[in-house]
Amino acid sequence: MNAGDLIKFKCIGAGRTDSPPYSQDGEWRIGLMLGQRKKEDTPFHVVDIYYRGIVVISLSENCCVIGEK
């Protein structure tokens, strides 16, 4: 995964944009990957994602690039 990739992801924090809030938790969402955090900066491998006008953070295990097998 690289910055600028279109990815599908799961993230509870993105649920605040749902109507009603958090109604789509557990479902795949589509967003634009902004970058990855260095493993030294956080205890987990996380990804920054632009989604519906906000930046959300998701574990990299919950993300995959759209179109890759």
DSSP file (Angstrom, degrees, kcal/mol; ACC not computed):
  #  RESIDUE AA STRUCTURE BP1 BP2  ACC     N-H-->O    O-->H-N    N-H-->O    O-->H-N    TCO  KAPPA ALPHA  PHI   PSI    X-CA   Y-CA   Z-CA
    1    1 A M              0   0    0      0, 0.0     2,-0.3     0, 0.0    35,-0.1   0.000 360.0 360.0 360.0 137.2    0.0    0.0    0.0
    2    2 A N    >   -     0   0    0     33,-0.1     3,-2.0    31,-0.0    31,-0.2  -0.910 360.0 -81.9-130.7 157.9    1.3    3.4   -0.9
    3    3 A A  T 3  S+     0   0    0     -2,-0.3    31,-0.2     1,-0.3     3,-0.1  -0.345 116.9  32.1 -56.4 136.2    0.0    7.0   -0.3
    4    4 A G  T 3  S+     0   0    0     29,-3.4    -1,-0.3     1,-0.3     2,-0.2   0.270  87.0 132.8  96.5 -10.1   -2.6    7.9   -2.9
    5    5 A D    <   -     0   0    0     -3,-2.0    28,-2.8    28,-0.2     2,-0.6  -0.484  59.9-124.5 -73.5 143.4   -4.0    4.3   -3.2
    6    6 A L  E     +A   32   0A   0     26,-0.2    60,-2.5    60,-0.2     2,-0.3  -0.799  43.1 179.6 -83.7 122.7   -7.7    3.8   -3.1
    7    7 A I  E     -AB  31  65A   0     24,-2.7    24,-2.5    -2,-0.6     2,-0.4  -0.866  30.8-135.1-127.6 157.6   -8.3    1.3   -0.3
    8    8 A K  E     +AB  30  64A   0     56,-2.8    56,-2.1    -2,-0.3     2,-0.3  -0.915  38.2 165.8-107.1 143.7  -11.1   -0.4    1.4
    9    9 A F  E     -AB  29  63A   0     20,-2.3    20,-2.6    -2,-0.4     2,-0.4  -0.958  35.7-131.4-152.2 163.0  -10.9   -0.5    5.2
   10   10 A K        +     0   0    0     52,-1.5     2,-0.3    -2,-0.3    49,-0.3  -0.992  35.4 155.8-121.0 130.9  -12.8   -1.1    8.5
   11   11 A C    >   -     0   0    0     -2,-0.4     3,-0.8    16,-0.3     4,-0.3  -0.898  36.6-152.3-158.8 122.2  -12.6    1.5   11.2
   12   12 A I  G >  S+     0   0    0     -2,-0.3     3,-2.0     1,-0.2     4,-0.2   0.887  97.1  62.6 -62.9 -38.7  -14.9    2.3   14.1
   13   13 A G  G >  S+     0   0    0      1,-0.3     3,-1.1    44,-0.2    -1,-0.2   0.762  93.0  63.3 -60.6 -26.3  -13.9    5.9   14.2
   14   14 A A  G X  S+     0   0    0     -3,-0.8     3,-1.7     1,-0.2    -1,-0.3   0.665  83.3  82.2 -71.6 -14.7  -15.2    6.5   10.6
   15   15 A G  G X   +     0   0    0     -3,-2.0     7,-3.1    -4,-0.3     3,-1.5   0.665  69.5  77.5 -66.2 -16.9  -18.7    5.7   11.9
   16   16 A R  G <  S+     0   0    0     -3,-1.1    -1,-0.3     1,-0.3    -2,-0.1   0.697  91.4  55.7 -67.4 -15.5  -19.2    9.2   13.2
   17   17 A T  G <  S+     0   0    0     -3,-1.7    -1,-0.3    -4,-0.1    -2,-0.2   0.550  88.1 103.5 -90.0  -8.3  -19.9   10.2    9.6
   18   18 A D  S <  S-     0   0    0     -3,-1.5    -3,-0.0    -4,-0.2     7,-0.0  -0.266  80.1-105.8 -70.0 159.1  -22.7    7.6    9.2
   19   19 A S  S    S+     0   0    0      1,-0.3    -2,-0.0     2,-0.1    -3,-0.0  -0.936 117.8  22.8-127.6 109.3  -26.3    8.6    9.3
   20   20 A P  S >  S-     0   0    0      0, 0.0     3,-1.7     0, 0.0    -1,-0.3   0.632 124.1 -98.0 -69.7 159.5  -27.3    7.7   12.0
   21   21 A P  T 3  S+     0   0    0      0, 0.0    -5,-0.2     0, 0.0    -2,-0.1  -0.128 100.3   3.3 -52.5 138.1  -23.9    7.7   13.6
   22   22 A Y  T >  S+     0   0    0     -7,-3.1     3,-0.9     1,-0.1    -6,-0.1   0.631  87.0 129.5  63.8  19.4  -22.1    4.3   13.7
   23   23 A S  T <  S+     0   0    0     -3,-1.7    -1,-0.1    -8,-0.3    -7,-0.1   0.669  72.5  46.8 -76.5 -15.9  -24.9    2.5   11.8
   24   24 A Q  T >  S+     0   0    0     -4,-0.2     3,-1.8    -9,-0.1    -1,-0.2   0.117  77.3 147.0-112.4  21.4  -22.4    0.9    9.4
   25   25 A D  T <   +     0   0    0     -3,-0.9     3,-0.1     1,-0.2   -13,-0.1  -0.276  66.1  27.3 -58.9 141.7  -19.8   -0.4   11.8
   26   26 A G  T 3  S+     0   0    0      1,-0.3    -1,-0.2   -15,-0.0     2,-0.2   0.330  97.8 112.3  88.5  -6.8  -18.2   -3.6   10.7
   27   27 A E  S <  S-     0   0    0     -3,-1.8   -16,-0.3   -16,-0.1    -1,-0.3  -0.666  75.9 -99.7 -97.8 154.9  -18.7   -2.9    7.0
   28   28 A W        -     0   0    0     -2,-0.2     2,-0.3   -18,-0.1   -18,-0.2  -0.492  39.4-166.6 -70.1 139.6  -16.0   -2.1    4.5
   29   29 A R  E     -A    9   0A   0    -20,-2.6   -20,-2.3    -2,-0.2     2,-0.5  -0.829  14.6-129.1-120.8 162.0  -15.6    1.6    3.6
   30   30 A I  E     +A    8   0A   0     -2,-0.3     2,-0.3   -22,-0.2   -22,-0.2  -0.959  38.6 146.8-118.3 131.5  -13.6    3.2    0.7
   31   31 A G  E     -A    7   0A   0    -24,-2.5   -24,-2.7    -2,-0.5     2,-0.5  -0.895  46.9 -95.7-150.6 178.3  -11.1    5.9    1.3
   32   32 A L  E     -AC   6  50A   0     18,-2.2    18,-3.1    -2,-0.3     2,-0.4  -0.906  36.7-128.0-106.7 122.3   -7.8    7.4    0.0
   33   33 A M  E     - C   0  49A   0    -28,-2.8   -29,-3.4    -2,-0.5    16,-0.2  -0.547  24.5-178.9 -73.2 126.4   -4.7    6.3    1.8
   34   34 A L  E     -     0   0A   0     14,-2.9     2,-0.3     1,-0.4    15,-0.2   0.763  57.0 -59.0 -94.2 -31.0   -2.6    9.3    2.9
   35   35 A G  E     - C   0  48A   0     13,-1.2    13,-3.0   -33,-0.1    -1,-0.4  -0.945  46.4 -94.3 167.0 173.9    0.3    7.4    4.5
   36   36 A Q  E     - C   0  47A   0     -2,-0.3     2,-0.3    11,-0.2    11,-0.2  -0.890  32.8-122.8-114.6 146.4    1.5    4.9    7.0
   37   37 A R        -     0   0    0      9,-2.3     9,-0.3    -2,-0.4     2,-0.1  -0.645  35.0-105.3 -84.3 144.5    2.9    5.6   10.4
   38   38 A K    >>  -     0   0    0     -2,-0.3     3,-1.5     1,-0.1     4,-1.0  -0.447  22.6-125.2 -68.4 141.4    6.3    4.4   11.2
   39   39 A K  T 34 S+     0   0    0      1,-0.3     3,-0.2     2,-0.2    -1,-0.1   0.796 110.9  59.5 -57.4 -30.2    6.4    1.3   13.5
   40   40 A E  T 34 S+     0   0    0      1,-0.2    -1,-0.3     3,-0.0    -2,-0.0   0.769 102.0  53.8 -70.6 -25.6    8.7    3.3   15.9
   41   41 A D  T <4 S+     0   0    0     -3,-1.5    -1,-0.2     1,-0.1    -2,-0.2   0.761 118.3  24.1 -82.2 -26.2    6.1    6.0   16.4
   42   42 A T  S  < S-     0   0    0     -4,-1.0    -1,-0.1    -3,-0.2     4,-0.0  -0.943  74.0-122.6-137.2 155.8    3.2    3.7   17.4
   43   43 A P  S    S+     0   0    0      0, 0.0     2,-0.3     0, 0.0    -4,-0.1   0.657  98.5  47.5 -73.1 -12.7    2.9    0.3   19.0
   44   44 A F  S    S-     0   0    0     -6,-0.1     2,-0.8    16,-0.0    -2,-0.1  -0.849  92.5-106.1-124.3 160.2    0.8   -0.9   16.0
   45   45 A H        +     0   0    0     -2,-0.3    15,-2.8    -9,-0.0    16,-0.3  -0.789  52.8 177.0 -85.6 109.7    1.2   -0.6   12.2
   46   46 A V  E     - D   0  59A   0     -2,-0.8    -9,-2.3    -9,-0.3     2,-0.4  -0.794  22.5-147.1-121.2 160.1   -1.5    2.1   11.3
   47   47 A V  E     -CD  36  58A   0     11,-2.8    11,-2.2    -2,-0.3     2,-0.5  -0.968  12.8-135.5-126.5 136.8   -2.6    3.9    8.2
   48   48 A D  E     -CD  35  57A   0    -13,-3.0   -14,-2.9    -2,-0.4   -13,-1.2  -0.818  29.2-172.2 -91.2 131.7   -4.0    7.4    7.8
   49   49 A I  E     -CD  33  56A   0      7,-2.9     7,-2.9    -2,-0.5     2,-0.6  -0.982  23.8-138.4-131.7 134.2   -7.0    7.5    5.5
   50   50 A Y  E     +CD  32  55A   0    -18,-3.1   -18,-2.2    -2,-0.4     2,-0.4  -0.830  36.0 166.7 -89.2 121.0   -9.0   10.4    4.0
   51   51 A Y  E >   - D   0  54A   0      3,-3.2     3,-1.8    -2,-0.6   -20,-0.1  -0.963  60.8 -22.0-144.1 119.7  -12.7    9.5    4.3
   52   52 A R  T 3  S-     0   0    0     -2,-0.4     3,-0.1     1,-0.3    -1,-0.1   0.849 126.7 -47.0  49.6  43.0  -15.8   11.7    3.8
   53   53 A G  T 3  S+     0   0    0      1,-0.2     2,-0.3     0, 0.0    -1,-0.3   0.489 123.4  86.7  84.4   3.2  -13.8   14.9    4.5
   54   54 A I  E <  S-D   51   0A   0     -3,-1.8    -3,-3.2   -40,-0.0     2,-0.6  -0.891  74.5-119.3-129.3 162.7  -12.0   13.7    7.6
   55   55 A V  E     -D   50   0A   0     -2,-0.3     2,-0.3    -5,-0.2    -5,-0.2  -0.909  33.3-175.9-101.8 124.5   -8.8   11.8    8.3
   56   56 A V  E     -D   49   0A   0     -7,-2.9    -7,-2.9    -2,-0.6     2,-0.5  -0.817  18.2-135.8-115.8 159.2   -9.2    8.5   10.1
   57   57 A I  E     +D   48   0A   0     -2,-0.3     2,-0.3    -9,-0.2   -44,-0.2  -0.962  25.7 175.9-117.9 131.3   -6.6    6.1   11.4
   58   58 A S  E     -D   47   0A   0    -11,-2.2   -11,-2.8    -2,-0.5     2,-0.1  -0.956  37.1-100.8-133.4 150.7   -7.0    2.3   10.9
   59   59 A L  E >   -D   46   0A   0     -2,-0.3     3,-1.7   -49,-0.3   -13,-0.2  -0.466  33.4-125.5 -65.2 141.4   -4.9   -0.7   11.7
   60   60 A S  G >  S+     0   0    0    -15,-2.8     3,-1.5     1,-0.3    -1,-0.1   0.789 108.7  65.8 -63.4 -25.9   -3.1   -1.9    8.5
   61   61 A E  G 3  S+     0   0    0    -16,-0.3    -1,-0.3     1,-0.3   -15,-0.1   0.748  99.0  54.2 -65.4 -21.3   -4.6   -5.4    9.0
   62   62 A N  G <  S+     0   0    0     -3,-1.7   -52,-1.5   -52,-0.1     2,-0.3   0.166 101.4  75.7 -97.6  17.6   -8.0   -3.8    8.4
   63   63 A C  E <   +B    9   0A   0     -3,-1.5     2,-0.3   -54,-0.2   -54,-0.2  -0.950  49.1 171.4-129.5 146.9   -7.0   -2.2    5.0
   64   64 A C  E     -B    8   0A   0    -56,-2.1   -56,-2.8    -2,-0.3     2,-0.2  -0.975  37.1-106.2-152.6 147.2   -6.4   -3.5    1.5
   65   65 A V  E >   -B    7   0A   0     -2,-0.3     3,-1.2   -58,-0.2     2,-0.3  -0.476  39.2-115.2 -71.0 135.3   -5.8   -1.8   -1.8
   66   66 A I  T 3  S+     0   0    0    -60,-2.5   -60,-0.2     1,-0.2     3,-0.1  -0.563  99.2  21.6 -72.7 130.8   -8.8   -2.0   -4.2
   67   67 A G  T 3  S+     0   0    0      1,-0.4     2,-0.3    -2,-0.3    -1,-0.2   0.228  94.3 115.1  96.9 -13.2   -8.0   -4.0   -7.3
   68   68 A E    <         0   0    0     -3,-1.2    -1,-0.4     1,-0.1     0, 0.0  -0.653 360.0 360.0 -87.5 148.6   -5.2   -6.0   -5.8
   69   69 A K              0   0    0     -2,-0.3    -1,-0.1    -3,-0.1    -3,-0.0   0.414 360.0 360.0 -95.8 360.0   -5.5   -9.8   -5.4
